[in-house]
Amino acid sequence: MTRATPVPDTVTIHVPFRLVKRGGRKEMQLPEGASTPRRPDDALVKALARAFRWKRMLDSGEFASISELAEMEGIAFTYMARLLRLTLLAPDIVEAILDGRQRPELTLARVLEPFPVEWSRQTSDR
């Protein structure tokens, strides 16, 4: 006669993580070294898309000034000016954001803070 190993009623698994706000929603952040597929941050991607679209509209001569474009878009000049600065981000940072590979602390609020124009300094600071 064989004896069956008793099976516990519940199994408890402990996974260390913390909740962080990203783009107005909460996201689970796993500890350093844990590999999980990242999704692009929708708020960052949308901000980049808007910034590069507005820059293209200004560069084309379609609008004479940021003020004129902001009025047409129905948004505040100051907000548009802050977002337009995103077009000065280093290409590797923009690519990382679009691929969802940016560091977890790189949120829209953080990227809207003043940053150096020199790409080499952005990479080390961001």
C-alpha positions, 0 to 999 in steps of 0.5 A: 500500500502506498501513502499519498503525500498530504497536499496543503490547502493553500500555498503562499508565494511572496513576491517583493514589489512596490506600486508606483504611479505612471501616467495617472495609473498605478503600476507594479514595479518588481525588484532590480533583476526581475525580468518582465516585459515592459509596456510603453508608458502611454502618457509619455508616448502621447506627450512625445507624439504631440511634441513632435507633431507640433514641432513639425507644424511649426517648422513647416511654417503652418503656424507662425508662433507657439502662441498661435498653435496653442490657441488653435489646439485649445491648450495653454501656451506654457503647457505646449512650450514644456511639451515641445522641449521633449523634442530636444531629448536624446534619440536613445531616450526617445527610443527607449520610451517608445519601446517601453525600455525607459527606467521606471523612474522616468515618468512624464512628470520627471521628463517635463522637469528641466533637463540639459540640452546636451544629449550626453548629459541627458543620458547620464542624468535620466 
